């Protein structure tokens, strides 16, 4: 989903349509995408933002705390408890790198935008009727609450849990099965 989101941001509508599997008439890729529900298009863009956020968090922890593979205990990571309160920027419309006070974080965000060849203005997609995704901040860590894992069979599990509003579940789920 995040790759489709990047295609949308970069106005690579043909590639997005192909990846989604949309039927396109007369090479009108924008029209084909506009047939999708706006929330579905937004989901692709948010998936890309989630990908960028997770990458930012991983690189920040690796650089700031000199850790690799993010296999650690949070208590060992930050004895002063500052990391529990750390906010990480989400790249999107309105994101301003000059507002980021942590130099480690600022360098990482700028490097990611350079490598991904994106800019905050890319998160406003005028061709898709004003589709956009704002930049914001999220907690570096979010507590998983009310976790339930039910084994359906040897290869299938049903997972349910609660995260605070605005948190991304991708890394939580990934770490459950590492």
C-alpha positions, 0 to 999 in steps of 0.5 A: 500500500505504501508504494501506491501511496508514493506513486500517488504523491509523485503523480505516477497515476499509471503505475498506481492504477496498475498496482491497484489493478484498476481498469483504465479507459482511454488512458485516463488514469486520474478518472480511474483513481477518482472512481475509488472511494476517497478514503481508500485513496487516503489510506494509500497516502497514509500508508506511505506516511506510516512507512516514512514514520517507521523508517524515521523512528528506526533510523533515529533510534539507531543513530541516537542510541547506537542500536541496530535491529531495534531489539531492546528493552525500553527501560535499558534504552532510556534511564531518564524516561525522556524517550517515552515522551519523544515526538517524531515528525510525520512528513506531510503537507505543512511539515517544516524541518526548521521546526524540528529542534532535535538535530539527529531527527532533523538530519534523518528527516531531511535525508529521507525526503532527499532519498525518497525524492519527496517534499511536503508540497507533494502531499497535496495532490491537486489532480485528485480533487484536493487529496492531501495529507498533513504533517504532524507529530506522533509519539516515538513509542505507544503502549499496546493495551488490551492485547489478545492473540487467538490462534485460529490454526498453526498459521493463522492468528487473530490479533486485537489490541488498542493503541492511542489515537494516531499511533501506527500498528504496523511495528507492533504487529511485526514485533509480535511475531519476530 
